[in-house]
């Protein structure tokens, strides 16, 4: 790390702290040449490999704008979209990869979007997964219904177990 004051090619780390969101590290440094102190912020880079092969930095804003189109006319707030984008970024960063395919980002969006709004999920999935016919929509809706019914059955059984325990 070059000193920003005298351009000496080395510095000594005096203190390191993780940011509040845990996504970066702030380091306090001192130059052994001039003795001046300065701070640096380190973040793990995350790049997206587009279908064309172009590599771009990851952007939560692009996730929000892409999902916002699927959520038009739905009861989804900007805060909901920001939380969704954060969840997607966290799941992608948890893989430990520094580069991710754009297709994998789309897959990472599907689950949290489905939890947020099933209609928006179907809209996004229809474009992302390239639904070509009514049958594609019907099978996706059937899958949602089956999983929704299974979740309701599990909740009912869980509620019955709690009543029996009381």
DSSP file (Angstrom, degrees, kcal/mol; ACC not computed):
  #  RESIDUE AA STRUCTURE BP1 BP2  ACC     N-H-->O    O-->H-N    N-H-->O    O-->H-N    TCO  KAPPA ALPHA  PHI   PSI    X-CA   Y-CA   Z-CA
    1    1 A X              0   0    0      0, 0.0     2,-0.2     0, 0.0     3,-0.0   0.000 360.0 360.0 360.0 117.3    0.0    0.0    0.0
    2    2 A X        -     0   0    0      7,-0.1     2,-0.3     1,-0.1     7,-0.2  -0.503 360.0-112.8 -73.6 138.4    1.6    3.2   -1.2
    3    3 A X     >  -     0   0    0      5,-2.5     4,-1.5    -2,-0.2    -1,-0.1  -0.555  18.6-143.7 -67.5 130.3    1.6    6.1    1.3
    4    4 A X  T  4 S+     0   0    0     -2,-0.3    -1,-0.1     1,-0.2    -2,-0.0   0.626  95.7  46.2 -72.8 -10.3   -0.7    8.9   -0.2
    5    5 A X  T  4 S+     0   0    0      3,-0.1    -1,-0.2    31,-0.1    -2,-0.0   0.883 132.0   9.3 -97.2 -49.7    1.6   11.6    1.2
    6    6 A X  T  4 S-     0   0    0      2,-0.1    -2,-0.1     0, 0.0    -4,-0.0   0.467  91.2-124.5-113.7  -3.2    5.2   10.5    0.3
    7    7 A X     <  +     0   0    0     -4,-1.5    -3,-0.1     1,-0.2     2,-0.1   0.648  47.4 165.7  67.2  18.4    4.5    7.6   -2.0
    8    8 A X        -     0   0    0      1,-0.1    -5,-2.5    -6,-0.1    -1,-0.2  -0.447  41.4-128.4 -60.4 137.3    6.6    5.2    0.0
    9    9 A X  S    S+     0   0    0     -7,-0.2     2,-0.3    -2,-0.1    -1,-0.1   0.370  81.7  54.0 -78.2   8.5    5.7    1.6   -1.2
   10   10 A X        +     0   0    0      2,-0.0    22,-0.3    -7,-0.0     2,-0.3  -0.948  54.7 177.5-138.8 158.8    5.0    0.2    2.3
   11   11 A X        -     0   0    0     -2,-0.3     2,-0.4    20,-0.2    20,-0.2  -0.975  25.2-123.2-153.4 161.9    2.9    1.0    5.3
   12   12 A X  E     -A   30   0A   0     18,-2.9    18,-2.4    -2,-0.3     2,-0.5  -0.922  23.0-126.9-112.7 133.0    2.2   -0.6    8.7
   13   13 A X  E     +A   29   0A   0     -2,-0.4    16,-0.3    16,-0.2     3,-0.1  -0.672  28.7 174.1 -79.8 124.7   -1.4   -1.6    9.8
   14   14 A X  E     +     0   0A   0     14,-3.4     2,-0.3    -2,-0.5    15,-0.2   0.797  66.4   5.0 -96.9 -38.6   -2.1    0.0   13.2
   15   15 A X  E     -A   28   0A   0     13,-1.5    13,-3.1     2,-0.0     2,-0.4  -0.997  57.6-163.6-151.0 143.0   -5.8   -1.0   13.6
   16   16 A X  E     +A   27   0A   0     -2,-0.3     2,-0.4    11,-0.2    11,-0.2  -0.995  12.5 175.3-129.6 136.2   -8.3   -3.0   11.7
   17   17 A X  E     -A   26   0A   0      9,-2.5     9,-3.4    -2,-0.4     2,-0.3  -1.000  27.6-126.6-141.1 140.7  -12.1   -2.9   12.1
   18   18 A X  E     -A   25   0A   0     -2,-0.4     7,-0.2     7,-0.2     5,-0.0  -0.645  35.4-112.8 -81.9 141.0  -15.0   -4.6   10.4
   19   19 A X    >   -     0   0    0      5,-2.8     3,-1.2    -2,-0.3    -1,-0.1  -0.193  31.4-101.6 -67.2 166.5  -17.7   -2.2    9.1
   20   20 A X  T 3  S+     0   0    0      1,-0.3    -1,-0.1     2,-0.1    -2,-0.1   0.862 124.1  46.8 -58.6 -38.3  -21.1   -2.3   10.6
   21   21 A X  T 3  S-     0   0    0      1,-0.0    -1,-0.3     3,-0.0    -2,-0.0   0.535 106.9-127.3 -84.4  -4.8  -22.5   -4.3    7.7
   22   22 A X  S <  S+     0   0    0     -3,-1.2    -2,-0.1     2,-0.2    -1,-0.0   0.561  81.8 109.2  75.6   7.4  -19.6   -6.8    7.8
   23   23 A X  S    S+     0   0    0     20,-0.0    21,-0.6     1,-0.0     2,-0.3   0.524  77.1  28.7 -96.0  -6.8  -18.9   -6.2    4.1
   24   24 A X  E     - B   0  43A   0     19,-0.2    -5,-2.8    -5,-0.0     2,-0.4  -0.959  65.6-133.4-148.2 165.6  -15.7   -4.2    4.4
   25   25 A X  E     -AB  18  42A   0     17,-2.4    17,-3.1    -2,-0.3     2,-0.5  -0.988  13.1-150.7-124.5 129.9  -12.7   -3.7    6.6
   26   26 A X  E     -AB  17  41A   0     -9,-3.4    -9,-2.5    -2,-0.4     2,-0.5  -0.884  16.5-167.4 -99.4 125.8  -11.3   -0.3    7.7
   27   27 A X  E     -AB  16  40A   0     13,-2.9    13,-2.6    -2,-0.5     2,-0.5  -0.954  14.3-149.6-118.5 132.8   -7.6   -0.3    8.3
   28   28 A X  E     -AB  15  39A   0    -13,-3.1   -14,-3.4    -2,-0.5   -13,-1.5  -0.880  28.1-173.2 -96.0 126.3   -5.7    2.5   10.0
   29   29 A X  E     -AB  13  38A   0      9,-3.5     9,-2.1    -2,-0.5     2,-0.4  -0.829  18.4-154.5-124.3 157.9   -2.1    2.6    8.6
   30   30 A X  E     -AB  12  37A   0    -18,-2.4   -18,-2.9    -2,-0.3     2,-0.4  -0.999  19.6-128.8-133.5 136.2    1.1    4.4    9.3
   31   31 A X     >  -     0   0    0      5,-2.5     4,-1.5    -2,-0.4   -20,-0.2  -0.686   8.0-152.6 -81.9 127.7    3.9    5.1    6.8
   32   32 A X  T  4 S+     0   0    0     -2,-0.4    -1,-0.1   -22,-0.3   -21,-0.1   0.697  93.2  51.5 -72.9 -17.0    7.3    4.1    8.1
   33   33 A X  T  4 S+     0   0    0    -23,-0.3    -1,-0.1     3,-0.1   -22,-0.1   0.953 128.2  12.4 -83.6 -56.1    9.0    6.7    5.9
   34   34 A X  T  4 S-     0   0    0      2,-0.1    -2,-0.2   -26,-0.0     3,-0.1   0.588  91.3-131.0-101.6 -12.2    7.1   10.0    6.8
   35   35 A X     <  +     0   0    0     -4,-1.5     2,-0.1     1,-0.3    -3,-0.1   0.449  57.5 139.9  79.8  -0.2    5.2    8.7    9.9
   36   36 A X        -     0   0    0     -6,-0.1    -5,-2.5     1,-0.1     2,-0.3  -0.431  44.3-133.3 -79.0 154.1    1.9   10.0    8.7
   37   37 A X  E     +B   30   0A   0     -7,-0.2     2,-0.3    -2,-0.1    -7,-0.2  -0.783  26.9 167.3-108.7 150.2   -1.3    8.0    9.2
   38   38 A X  E     -B   29   0A   0     -9,-2.1    -9,-3.5    -2,-0.3     2,-0.3  -0.975  25.9-123.0-153.6 162.8   -4.1    7.3    6.8
   39   39 A X  E     -B   28   0A   0     -2,-0.3     2,-0.3   -11,-0.2   -11,-0.2  -0.842  18.5-169.5-112.6 147.6   -7.1    5.0    6.5
   40   40 A X  E     -B   27   0A   0    -13,-2.6   -13,-2.9    -2,-0.3     2,-0.5  -0.944  11.4-147.5-128.4 155.1   -8.0    2.4    3.8
   41   41 A X  E     -B   26   0A   0     -2,-0.3     2,-0.5   -15,-0.2   -15,-0.2  -0.991  13.8-161.9-123.0 127.7  -11.2    0.5    3.2
   42   42 A X  E     +B   25   0A   0    -17,-3.1   -17,-2.4    -2,-0.5     2,-0.3  -0.918  11.9 173.3-113.4 133.0  -11.0   -3.0    1.8
   43   43 A X  E     -B   24   0A   0     -2,-0.5     2,-0.5   -19,-0.2   -19,-0.2  -0.969  37.1-110.0-131.7 150.9  -13.9   -4.8    0.2
   44   44 A X        -     0   0    0    -21,-0.6     2,-0.2    -2,-0.3    49,-0.0  -0.680  38.6-128.2 -78.3 126.5  -14.0   -8.2   -1.6
   45   45 A X        -     0   0    0     -2,-0.5     2,-0.4    12,-0.0    -1,-0.0  -0.494  22.5-167.4 -77.4 147.1  -14.6   -7.5   -5.3
   46   46 A X        -     0   0    0     -2,-0.2    12,-3.0    12,-0.1     2,-0.3  -0.976   6.0-170.5-136.4 119.6  -17.5   -9.4   -7.0
   47   47 A X  E     -Cd  57  99B   0     51,-2.9    53,-2.4    -2,-0.4     2,-0.5  -0.845  14.3-139.4-115.6 149.6  -17.7   -9.4  -10.7
   48   48 A X  E     -Cd  56 100B   0      8,-4.0     8,-2.5    -2,-0.3     2,-0.8  -0.910   7.8-147.3-108.9 129.7  -20.5  -10.6  -13.0
   49   49 A X  E     -Cd  55 101B   0     51,-2.8    53,-2.2    -2,-0.5    54,-0.3  -0.866  22.3-148.5 -96.1 111.0  -19.7  -12.4  -16.2
   50   50 A X    >   -     0   0    0      4,-3.1     3,-1.9    -2,-0.8    51,-0.0  -0.233  28.0-102.7 -74.1 166.5  -22.4  -11.5  -18.7
   51   51 A X  T 3  S+     0   0    0      1,-0.3    -1,-0.1     2,-0.1    -2,-0.0   0.819 123.5  57.4 -58.9 -31.2  -23.6  -13.8  -21.4
   52   52 A X  T 3  S-     0   0    0      2,-0.1    -1,-0.3     1,-0.1     3,-0.1   0.559 121.6-107.9 -77.0  -7.7  -21.5  -11.9  -24.0
   53   53 A X  S <  S+     0   0    0     -3,-1.9     2,-0.2     1,-0.4    -2,-0.1   0.297  74.6 138.8  97.2  -9.2  -18.4  -12.6  -21.9
   54   54 A X        -     0   0    0     -5,-0.1    -4,-3.1     1,-0.0     2,-0.5  -0.469  45.8-141.3 -69.5 139.2  -18.1   -9.0  -20.7
   55   55 A X  E     +C   49   0B   0     -6,-0.2     2,-0.3    -2,-0.2    -6,-0.2  -0.908  26.0 171.5-107.6 128.7  -17.1   -8.7  -17.0
   56   56 A X  E     -C   48   0B   0     -8,-2.5    -8,-4.0    -2,-0.5     2,-0.1  -0.933  38.6 -95.0-131.7 154.5  -18.7   -6.0  -14.9
   57   57 A X  E     -C   47   0B   0     -2,-0.3   -10,-0.3   -10,-0.3    42,-0.0  -0.412  51.2 -98.7 -65.3 145.6  -18.8   -5.2  -11.2
   58   58 A X        -     0   0    0    -12,-3.0     2,-0.4    -2,-0.1   -12,-0.1  -0.368  42.2-165.8 -62.9 143.1  -21.7   -6.6   -9.3
   59   59 A X     >  -     0   0    0      1,-0.1     4,-1.1    -3,-0.1     3,-0.4  -0.961  25.1-163.3-139.9 119.6  -24.5   -4.0   -8.7
   60   60 A X  H  > S+     0   0    0     -2,-0.4     4,-2.6     1,-0.2     3,-0.2   0.860  95.1  64.1 -62.9 -34.5  -27.4   -4.3   -6.3
   61   61 A X  H  > S+     0   0    0      1,-0.2     4,-2.7     2,-0.2    -1,-0.2   0.860  98.5  53.2 -60.0 -35.8  -29.1   -1.5   -8.3
   62   62 A X  H  > S+     0   0    0     -3,-0.4     4,-2.1     2,-0.2    -1,-0.2   0.872 108.8  49.5 -68.5 -35.3  -29.3   -3.7  -11.4
   63   63 A X  H  X S+     0   0    0     -4,-1.1     4,-2.6    -3,-0.2     5,-0.3   0.947 112.0  48.3 -64.9 -47.1  -31.0   -6.4   -9.4
   64   64 A X  H  X S+     0   0    0     -4,-2.6     4,-2.5     1,-0.2    -2,-0.2   0.925 112.9  47.2 -59.8 -46.5  -33.5   -3.9   -8.0
   65   65 A X  H  X S+     0   0    0     -4,-2.7     4,-1.0     1,-0.2    -1,-0.2   0.879 113.8  48.1 -66.9 -36.2  -34.2   -2.4  -11.5
   66   66 A X  H  X S+     0   0    0     -4,-2.1     4,-0.7    -5,-0.2    -1,-0.2   0.907 116.5  41.6 -68.8 -41.3  -34.7   -5.9  -13.0
   67   67 A X  H  X S+     0   0    0     -4,-2.6     4,-1.4     1,-0.2     3,-0.4   0.819 103.7  67.7 -76.0 -30.7  -36.9   -7.2  -10.3
   68   68 A X  H  < S+     0   0    0     -4,-2.5     4,-0.4    -5,-0.3     3,-0.3   0.874  96.0  56.3 -57.2 -37.3  -38.9   -3.9  -10.2
   69   69 A X  H >< S+     0   0    0     -4,-1.0     3,-0.9     1,-0.2    -1,-0.2   0.895 107.4  47.8 -62.2 -39.6  -40.3   -4.6  -13.7
   70   70 A X  H 3< S+     0   0    0     -4,-0.7    -1,-0.2    -3,-0.4    -2,-0.2   0.740 111.1  52.9 -71.6 -22.1  -41.7   -7.9  -12.5
   71   71 A X  T >< S+     0   0    0     -4,-1.4     3,-2.4    -3,-0.3     5,-0.3   0.375  75.2 134.8 -96.1   4.2  -43.2   -6.2   -9.4
   72   72 A X  T <  S+     0   0    0     -3,-0.9     3,-0.1    -4,-0.4    -3,-0.1  -0.315  80.2   8.9 -57.0 130.1  -45.0   -3.5  -11.3
   73   73 A X  T 3  S+     0   0    0      1,-0.3    -1,-0.3     3,-0.1     2,-0.3   0.505 106.6 114.5  78.5   4.7  -48.6   -3.2  -10.0
   74   74 A X  S <  S-     0   0    0     -3,-2.4     2,-2.3     2,-0.1    -1,-0.3  -0.704  82.7-103.8-104.1 157.8  -47.8   -5.5   -7.0
   75   75 A X  S    S+     0   0    0     -2,-0.3     2,-0.5    -3,-0.1    -3,-0.1  -0.362  75.8 129.7 -80.1  63.1  -47.7   -4.5   -3.3
   76   76 A X        -     0   0    0     -2,-2.3     2,-0.1    -5,-0.3    -2,-0.1  -0.975  44.4-150.4-120.9 127.2  -43.9   -4.4   -3.2
   77   77 A X     >  -     0   0    0     -2,-0.5     4,-1.9     1,-0.1     5,-0.1  -0.437  28.8-110.3 -93.2 167.4  -42.0   -1.4   -1.8
   78   78 A X  H  > S+     0   0    0      1,-0.2     4,-2.3     2,-0.2     5,-0.1   0.856 121.6  55.7 -61.7 -34.8  -38.6   -0.1   -2.6
   79   79 A X  H  > S+     0   0    0      2,-0.2     4,-2.4     1,-0.2    -1,-0.2   0.910 104.7  52.2 -64.4 -41.7  -37.5   -1.3    0.8
   80   80 A X  H  > S+     0   0    0      1,-0.2     4,-2.3     2,-0.2    -2,-0.2   0.913 110.8  47.9 -58.5 -43.1  -38.7   -4.8   -0.1
   81   81 A X  H  X S+     0   0    0     -4,-1.9     4,-2.6     2,-0.2    -2,-0.2   0.884 110.2  51.5 -66.9 -38.9  -36.6   -4.6   -3.3
   82   82 A X  H  X S+     0   0    0     -4,-2.3     4,-2.0     2,-0.2    -1,-0.2   0.908 111.1  47.9 -64.4 -41.3  -33.5   -3.4   -1.4
   83   83 A X  H  X S+     0   0    0     -4,-2.4     4,-2.5     2,-0.2    -2,-0.2   0.904 111.1  51.3 -65.4 -41.7  -33.8   -6.2    1.1
   84   84 A X  H  X S+     0   0    0     -4,-2.3     4,-2.5     1,-0.2    -2,-0.2   0.936 109.8  49.2 -59.8 -47.0  -34.2   -8.7   -1.7
   85   85 A X  H  X S+     0   0    0     -4,-2.6     4,-2.5     1,-0.2    -1,-0.2   0.878 110.7  51.1 -61.5 -37.9  -31.1   -7.3   -3.5
   86   86 A X  H  X S+     0   0    0     -4,-2.0     4,-2.8     2,-0.2    -1,-0.2   0.923 109.7  49.6 -64.9 -43.9  -29.2   -7.6   -0.2
   87   87 A X  H  X S+     0   0    0     -4,-2.5     4,-2.4     2,-0.2    -2,-0.2   0.913 111.5  49.3 -60.1 -42.9  -30.2  -11.2    0.3
   88   88 A X  H  X S+     0   0    0     -4,-2.5     4,-2.2     2,-0.2    -2,-0.2   0.934 112.0  47.6 -62.9 -46.5  -29.2  -12.0   -3.2
   89   89 A X  H  X S+     0   0    0     -4,-2.5     4,-3.0     1,-0.2     5,-0.2   0.918 111.8  50.6 -62.1 -42.8  -25.8  -10.4   -2.8
   90   90 A X  H  X S+     0   0    0     -4,-2.8     4,-1.8     1,-0.2    -1,-0.2   0.903 110.7  48.6 -62.8 -40.8  -25.2  -12.2    0.5
   91   91 A X  H  < S+     0   0    0     -4,-2.4     4,-0.5     2,-0.2    -1,-0.2   0.875 113.8  47.0 -68.1 -35.1  -26.1  -15.6   -1.0
   92   92 A X  H ><>S+     0   0    0     -4,-2.2     3,-1.2     1,-0.2     5,-0.5   0.927 112.5  48.4 -70.9 -44.7  -23.7  -14.9   -3.9
   93   93 A X  H ><5S+     0   0    0     -4,-3.0     3,-1.5     1,-0.3    -2,-0.2   0.820 101.0  66.7 -64.9 -29.5  -20.9  -13.7   -1.6
   94   94 A X  T 3<5S+     0   0    0     -4,-1.8    -1,-0.3     1,-0.3    -2,-0.2   0.726  89.3  66.0 -64.3 -20.5  -21.4  -16.8    0.6
   95   95 A X  T < 5S-     0   0    0     -3,-1.2    -1,-0.3    -4,-0.5    -2,-0.2   0.758 102.5-134.7 -71.3 -22.5  -20.2  -18.9   -2.3
   96   96 A X  T < 5 +     0   0    0     -3,-1.5     2,-0.2    -4,-0.4    -3,-0.1   0.428  56.9 137.9  84.5  -1.6  -16.8  -17.3   -2.0
   97   97 A X      < -     0   0    0     -5,-0.5    -1,-0.3     1,-0.1    -2,-0.1  -0.509  47.0-155.5 -79.1 145.8  -16.4  -16.8   -5.7
   98   98 A X  S    S+     0   0    0     -2,-0.2   -51,-2.9     1,-0.2     2,-0.4   0.639  84.4  40.8 -92.4 -17.0  -15.0  -13.5   -7.0
   99   99 A X  E     -d   47   0B   0    -53,-0.2     2,-0.4   -42,-0.0   -51,-0.2  -0.988  68.5-175.6-130.0 142.4  -16.8  -13.9  -10.4
  100  100 A X  E     -d   48   0B   0    -53,-2.4   -51,-2.8    -2,-0.4     2,-0.1  -0.994  28.3-113.1-138.1 143.8  -20.3  -15.1  -11.0
  101  101 A X  E >>  -d   49   0B   0     -2,-0.4     4,-1.3   -53,-0.2     3,-0.6  -0.476  24.6-125.6 -72.4 144.3  -22.2  -15.9  -14.1
  102  102 A X  H 3> S+     0   0    0    -53,-2.2     4,-1.8     1,-0.2     3,-0.2   0.855 112.0  59.7 -58.1 -35.5  -25.2  -13.6  -14.8
  103  103 A X  H 3> S+     0   0    0    -54,-0.3     4,-1.8     1,-0.2    -1,-0.2   0.875 101.1  53.7 -61.0 -38.7  -27.4  -16.7  -15.1
  104  104 A X  H <> S+     0   0    0     -3,-0.6     4,-2.0     1,-0.2    -1,-0.2   0.817 104.4  55.2 -67.7 -30.6  -26.4  -17.7  -11.5
  105  105 A X  H  X S+     0   0    0     -4,-1.3     4,-1.5    -3,-0.2    -1,-0.2   0.919 106.0  51.7 -66.9 -42.7  -27.6  -14.3  -10.3
  106  106 A X  H  X S+     0   0    0     -4,-1.8     4,-1.3     1,-0.2     3,-0.2   0.904 109.6  49.4 -58.9 -41.8  -31.0  -14.9  -11.9
  107  107 A X  H  X S+     0   0    0     -4,-1.8     4,-0.7     1,-0.2    -1,-0.2   0.880 108.9  53.0 -64.1 -37.6  -31.2  -18.2  -10.1
  108  108 A X  H  X S+     0   0    0     -4,-2.0     4,-0.7     1,-0.2    -1,-0.2   0.762 106.8  54.0 -69.2 -24.8  -30.3  -16.5   -6.8
  109  109 A X  H  X S+     0   0    0     -4,-1.5     4,-2.2    -3,-0.2     5,-0.3   0.842  94.0  71.2 -75.5 -34.6  -33.1  -14.0   -7.3
  110  110 A X  H  X S+     0   0    0     -4,-1.3     4,-2.2     1,-0.2     5,-0.2   0.883  95.6  47.2 -56.1 -49.5  -35.8  -16.6   -7.8
  111  111 A X  H  X S+     0   0    0     -4,-0.7     4,-1.8     1,-0.2    -1,-0.2   0.947 115.6  41.8 -64.3 -51.6  -36.2  -17.9   -4.3
  112  112 A X  H  X S+     0   0    0     -4,-0.7     4,-1.6     1,-0.2    -1,-0.2   0.857 115.1  52.8 -65.4 -30.6  -36.3  -14.6   -2.3
  113  113 A X  H  X S+     0   0    0     -4,-2.2     4,-2.9     2,-0.2     8,-0.3   0.887 106.2  53.1 -69.3 -37.1  -38.6  -13.1   -5.0
  114  114 A X  H  < S+     0   0    0     -4,-2.2    -2,-0.2    -5,-0.3    -1,-0.2   0.893 109.2  48.8 -63.3 -39.5  -40.9  -16.0   -4.6
  115  115 A X  H  < S+     0   0    0     -4,-1.8    -1,-0.2    -5,-0.2    -2,-0.2   0.847 114.3  47.5 -66.2 -33.7  -41.1  -15.4   -0.8
  116  116 A X  H  < S-     0   0    0     -4,-1.6     2,-0.3     1,-0.3    -2,-0.2   0.943 134.5 -13.7 -74.7 -49.3  -41.7  -11.7   -1.5
  117  117 A X     X  -     0   0    0     -4,-2.9     4,-2.2    -5,-0.1    -1,-0.3  -0.850  50.3-155.9-161.5 116.8  -44.5  -12.0   -4.1
  118  118 A X  H  > S+     0   0    0     -2,-0.3     4,-2.3     1,-0.2     5,-0.1   0.831  97.2  52.8 -68.1 -32.5  -45.5  -15.1   -6.1
  119  119 A X  H  > S+     0   0    0      2,-0.2     4,-2.3     1,-0.2    -1,-0.2   0.935 111.4  46.1 -67.8 -45.1  -47.0  -13.2   -9.0
  120  120 A X  H  > S+     0   0    0      1,-0.2     4,-2.9     2,-0.2     5,-0.2   0.886 110.5  55.4 -62.2 -38.1  -43.8  -11.1   -9.4
  121  121 A X  H  X S+     0   0    0     -4,-2.2     4,-3.2    -8,-0.3     5,-0.2   0.934 108.0  47.6 -58.7 -47.3  -41.9  -14.4   -9.1
  122  122 A X  H  X S+     0   0    0     -4,-2.3     4,-2.3     2,-0.2    -2,-0.2   0.895 112.4  49.7 -63.2 -39.7  -43.9  -15.9  -12.0
  123  123 A X  H  X S+     0   0    0     -4,-2.3     4,-1.4     2,-0.2    -2,-0.2   0.949 115.0  43.0 -62.2 -48.3  -43.4  -12.8  -14.1
  124  124 A X  H  X S+     0   0    0     -4,-2.9     4,-3.3     1,-0.2     3,-0.3   0.935 115.4  48.8 -64.0 -46.5  -39.6  -12.8  -13.5
  125  125 A X  H  X S+     0   0    0     -4,-3.2     4,-3.1     1,-0.2     6,-0.3   0.862 105.2  59.0 -63.1 -35.8  -39.3  -16.6  -14.0
  126  126 A X  H  <>S+     0   0    0     -4,-2.3     5,-2.3    -5,-0.2    -1,-0.2   0.878 116.4  33.2 -63.2 -36.7  -41.3  -16.4  -17.3
  127  127 A X  H ><5S+     0   0    0     -4,-1.4     3,-0.5    -3,-0.3    -2,-0.2   0.920 122.8  45.9 -80.5 -48.6  -38.7  -14.0  -18.7
  128  128 A X  H 3<5S+     0   0    0     -4,-3.3    -3,-0.2     1,-0.2    -2,-0.2   0.903 121.4  36.4 -64.3 -43.2  -35.7  -15.4  -17.0
  129  129 A X  T 3<5S-     0   0    0     -4,-3.1    -1,-0.2    -5,-0.3    -3,-0.2   0.417 111.1-120.4 -93.1   2.3  -36.5  -19.1  -17.7
  130  130 A X  T < 5 -     0   0    0     -3,-0.5    -3,-0.2    -5,-0.2    -4,-0.1   0.935  27.0-156.4  65.3  51.9  -37.9  -18.3  -21.1
  131  131 A X      < -     0   0    0     -5,-2.3    -1,-0.2    -6,-0.3     3,-0.1  -0.420  13.9-178.9 -58.9 130.1  -41.5  -19.6  -20.8
  132  132 A X        +     0   0    0     -2,-0.1     2,-0.3     1,-0.1    -1,-0.2   0.587  56.1  20.0-108.0 -15.3  -42.6  -20.3  -24.4
  133  133 A X  S  > S-     0   0    0      1,-0.1     4,-1.3     0, 0.0     3,-0.4  -0.899  80.2 -98.6-148.4 172.1  -46.2  -21.5  -23.9
  134  134 A X  H  > S+     0   0    0     -2,-0.3     4,-3.0     1,-0.2     5,-0.2   0.832 118.8  63.5 -63.4 -32.1  -49.2  -21.6  -21.6
  135  135 A X  H  > S+     0   0    0      1,-0.2     4,-2.7     2,-0.2    -1,-0.2   0.871  98.0  55.0 -61.7 -36.7  -48.1  -25.0  -20.5
  136  136 A X  H  > S+     0   0    0     -3,-0.4     4,-1.9     2,-0.2    -1,-0.2   0.927 111.7  43.8 -62.0 -43.8  -44.9  -23.5  -19.1
  137  137 A X  H  X S+     0   0    0     -4,-1.3     4,-2.7     2,-0.2     5,-0.2   0.925 112.8  52.4 -65.2 -44.3  -47.0  -21.1  -17.0
  138  138 A X  H  X S+     0   0    0     -4,-3.0     4,-2.7     1,-0.2    -2,-0.2   0.910 110.0  47.4 -60.2 -43.3  -49.4  -23.9  -16.0
  139  139 A X  H  X S+     0   0    0     -4,-2.7     4,-2.2     2,-0.2    -1,-0.2   0.890 112.7  49.4 -68.0 -37.0  -46.6  -26.2  -14.8
  140  140 A X  H  X S+     0   0    0     -4,-1.9     4,-2.1    -5,-0.2    -2,-0.2   0.905 113.5  46.4 -66.1 -40.6  -45.0  -23.3  -12.8
  141  141 A X  H  X S+     0   0    0     -4,-2.7     4,-2.6     2,-0.2    -2,-0.2   0.905 111.1  52.1 -67.9 -41.3  -48.4  -22.5  -11.2
  142  142 A X  H  X S+     0   0    0     -4,-2.7     4,-2.5    -5,-0.2    -2,-0.2   0.915 109.5  49.7 -60.3 -43.4  -49.1  -26.1  -10.4
  143  143 A X  H  X S+     0   0    0     -4,-2.2     4,-2.4     1,-0.2     5,-0.2   0.914 110.7  49.8 -61.8 -43.2  -45.7  -26.4   -8.7
  144  144 A X  H  X S+     0   0    0     -4,-2.1     4,-2.5     1,-0.2    -2,-0.2   0.912 111.4  49.1 -61.4 -42.5  -46.4  -23.3   -6.7
  145  145 A X  H  X S+     0   0    0     -4,-2.6     4,-2.9     2,-0.2     5,-0.2   0.923 111.1  48.9 -63.8 -44.7  -49.8  -24.6   -5.6
  146  146 A X  H  X S+     0   0    0     -4,-2.5     4,-2.4     1,-0.2    -2,-0.2   0.934 115.0  44.1 -61.8 -46.5  -48.4  -28.0   -4.6
  147  147 A X  H  X S+     0   0    0     -4,-2.4     4,-2.1     2,-0.2    -1,-0.2   0.867 113.3  51.7 -67.3 -35.5  -45.6  -26.4   -2.5
  148  148 A X  H  X S+     0   0    0     -4,-2.5     4,-2.1    -5,-0.2    -2,-0.2   0.921 111.3  47.2 -65.7 -44.0  -48.1  -23.9   -1.1
  149  149 A X  H  X S+     0   0    0     -4,-2.9     4,-2.5     2,-0.2    -2,-0.2   0.895 111.1  51.7 -64.2 -40.6  -50.5  -26.7    0.0
  150  150 A X  H  X S+     0   0    0     -4,-2.4     4,-2.3     1,-0.2    -1,-0.2   0.897 109.5  49.9 -62.9 -40.1  -47.6  -28.7    1.5
  151  151 A X  H  X S+     0   0    0     -4,-2.1     4,-2.1     2,-0.2    -1,-0.2   0.893 111.2  48.9 -66.3 -39.3  -46.5  -25.7    3.5
  152  152 A X  H  X S+     0   0    0     -4,-2.1     4,-2.4     2,-0.2    -2,-0.2   0.906 111.0  50.2 -66.4 -41.1  -50.1  -25.2    4.8
  153  153 A X  H  X S+     0   0    0     -4,-2.5     4,-2.3     2,-0.2    -2,-0.2   0.912 111.1  48.9 -61.8 -42.8  -50.3  -28.9    5.7
  154  154 A X  H  X S+     0   0    0     -4,-2.3     4,-2.3     1,-0.2    -1,-0.2   0.897 111.7  49.2 -64.6 -40.1  -47.0  -28.7    7.6
  155  155 A X  H  X S+     0   0    0     -4,-2.1     4,-2.5     2,-0.2    -1,-0.2   0.889 110.6  50.6 -66.2 -39.0  -48.2  -25.6    9.4
  156  156 A X  H  X S+     0   0    0     -4,-2.4     4,-2.2     2,-0.2    -2,-0.2   0.910 111.7  47.2 -66.1 -41.2  -51.5  -27.3   10.3
  157  157 A X  H  X S+     0   0    0     -4,-2.3     4,-2.1     2,-0.2    -2,-0.2   0.897 112.2  50.3 -65.1 -40.1  -49.7  -30.3   11.7
  158  158 A X  H  X S+     0   0    0     -4,-2.3     4,-1.8     2,-0.2    -2,-0.2   0.899 110.9  49.0 -65.1 -40.7  -47.3  -28.1   13.6
  159  159 A X  H  X S+     0   0    0     -4,-2.5     4,-1.8     1,-0.2    -2,-0.2   0.887 110.3  51.0 -65.1 -39.4  -50.2  -26.1   15.1
  160  160 A X  H  X S+     0   0    0     -4,-2.2     4,-2.1     1,-0.2    -1,-0.2   0.863 107.8  53.2 -66.1 -36.0  -52.0  -29.4   16.1
  161  161 A X  H  X S+     0   0    0     -4,-2.1     4,-1.7     1,-0.2    -1,-0.2   0.886 108.2  50.0 -66.2 -38.3  -48.8  -30.6   17.8
  162  162 A X  H  X S+     0   0    0     -4,-1.8     4,-1.1     2,-0.2    -2,-0.2   0.875 109.9  50.4 -67.8 -36.7  -48.6  -27.4   19.8
  163  163 A X  H  < S+     0   0    0     -4,-1.8     3,-0.3     1,-0.2    -2,-0.2   0.901 109.9  50.6 -66.3 -40.8  -52.3  -27.8   20.9
  164  164 A X  H  < S+     0   0    0     -4,-2.1    -2,-0.2     1,-0.2    -1,-0.2   0.842 107.9  53.7 -65.8 -33.4  -51.6  -31.4   22.0
  165  165 A X  H  <        0   0    0     -4,-1.7    -1,-0.2     1,-0.2    -2,-0.2   0.784 360.0 360.0 -71.2 -26.7  -48.6  -30.2   24.0
  166  166 A X     <        0   0    0     -4,-1.1    -1,-0.2    -3,-0.3    -2,-0.2   0.476 360.0 360.0 -77.1 360.0  -50.7  -27.7   25.9
